[in-house]
């Protein structure tokens, strides 16, 4: 079972090509699937990657350009024909909810699951929270209102020191509290500080999805200290002026954001169809931020 | 340049699979493209098959199930980013026009081409006519209102006998009329009958798209004498009862329709995802109608 895994369904830009599907990703957190963007064809890639409809309960739509959301109706109507139950929440701008509501009501009639909209805004906010993670919106700088999504694992439980648990004969009912940081008081009234009983928890990881956006240092500020950042790199620096005009970034700019944010790893995506091979984009970014990789359709990356 | 060519973009059924896209076809008549149905992903297959957006001016939607129309918004928004100009007409039921109008207005803003809806009804009618062809709707028998489309080439011009044209020194201005069947009167007032000057024209071909539909002899009546019929064959006869309940046909039933219609050729399509290999469907049909072939994504067939 994946602990915190990124699955890339598509990393192309506006016009789909034979090489790349339009934008879509799925974060798999212990078999709970979270989809980010849903370009046309995402339902098919999801099936090819054996990501189960039944496990998907949240879809986050960054903005209302077709290449980021036109797979929604198809995916949801196929889910209606399949094993899906429970509630599916679509986190989307209000205008998007209006746009899809009528079609979903028509094409997903008699669904065995409920479709809910959670209206998001182009501002910083926590829009989702579970026991394991929070999801925040990050304002981006595109031609239309657009947000990134910052996935953060919540602090994890401390690791028990097995020998100490044995030594102090700690009863089962106290174990969870000690993992959370409680001290232990022995039947004799002696306080054993938590630090004797546990070691630090595994680090909580984070992942930021930043697409689509023009270069803006505020993006780096918003995701400061993130472990892995996926940043759009539609063009090489040669087209820096077109990138700016269209609300997109170059590969070098994506690398600058990763560097400024102090990220550990950068994944480049949202490639213009002009590139038959993205090695130029990769090389450009690597001169600024070495731990960079290229996204690709069908790729899985453990974010731990 | 293709004279009358069928291009199959997808021939799967409700759930897209790695083997088959959902329904979509393009009839190419001397570089004028006519699309029939537009399942999700059709825009991509169109590009893979090098069928140009600029040449597509008419899209015919058989019915409002997602696998026959959910590629519309994506295709039209990509066309807006590409070289398309002029008018694109979508022939669709009124409910479909309502369903897509809002999305198209949003995702295809500032298009360099005009989008028009031609409202069709589930009845027999001529819905399109050009110099070269007519397109008629054929009532089908599905769970929701559904029509097939009958493409007919108009009668062609008669073939000139070159030696006769020379012998009678027929002026250029009279040539077109003679190809249309006129007699010729010499400057001396002698009538030369058309049959001396021309031979019969090439036959006018026809093509019927019949998907989705339960078996019904009325379909055969509607397409009597058609040259090529594409008929859905979702299942083998083993599932004849499910087919009937779901408004679909078996392969044997498709073959019976082709036989009853006196068609020359049958193309089977709209395959259930349960079949990894459609040879069973083909064999079943061939016992009833020998000149049967299986559709496949990316297939091109000259209908002449």
Boltz contact constraints between the chains, C-beta under 6 A:
constraints:
  - contact:
      token1: [A, 14]
      token2: [B, 81]
      max_distance: 6.0
  - contact:
      token1: [A, 15]
      token2: [B, 78]
      max_distance: 6.0
  - contact:
      token1: [A, 16]
      token2: [B, 44]
      max_distance: 6.0
  - contact:
      token1: [A, 18]
      token2: [B, 48]
      max_distance: 6.0
  - contact:
      token1: [A, 40]
      token2: [B, 40]
      max_distance: 6.0
  - contact:
      token1: [A, 40]
      token2: [B, 74]
      max_distance: 6.0
  - contact:
      token1: [A, 41]
      token2: [B, 41]
      max_distance: 6.0
  - contact:
      token1: [A, 44]
      token2: [B, 16]
      max_distance: 6.0
  - contact:
      token1: [A, 48]
      token2: [B, 18]
      max_distance: 6.0
  - contact:
      token1: [A, 66]
      token2: [B, 74]
      max_distance: 6.0
  - contact:
      token1: [A, 66]
      token2: [B, 77]
      max_distance: 6.0
  - contact:
      token1: [A, 66]
      token2: [B, 107]
      max_distance: 6.0
  - contact:
      token1: [A, 70]
      token2: [B, 73]
      max_distance: 6.0
  - contact:
      token1: [A, 70]
      token2: [B, 74]
      max_distance: 6.0
  - contact:
      token1: [A, 73]
      token2: [B, 70]
      max_distance: 6.0
  - contact:
      token1: [A, 74]
      token2: [B, 40]
      max_distance: 6.0
  - contact:
      token1: [A, 74]
      token2: [B, 66]
      max_distance: 6.0
  - contact:
      token1: [A, 74]
      token2: [B, 70]
      max_distance: 6.0
  - contact:
      token1: [A, 77]
      token2: [B, 66]
      max_distance: 6.0
  - contact:
      token1: [A, 78]
      token2: [B, 15]
      max_distance: 6.0
  - contact:
      token1: [A, 81]
      token2: [B, 14]
      max_distance: 6.0
  - contact:
      token1: [A, 99]
      token2: [B, 103]
      max_distance: 6.0
  - contact:
      token1: [A, 99]
      token2: [B, 106]
      max_distance: 6.0
  - contact:
      token1: [A, 103]
      token2: [B, 99]
      max_distance: 6.0
  - contact:
      token1: [A, 106]
      token2: [B, 99]
      max_distance: 6.0
  - contact:
      token1: [A, 107]
      token2: [B, 66]
      max_distance: 6.0
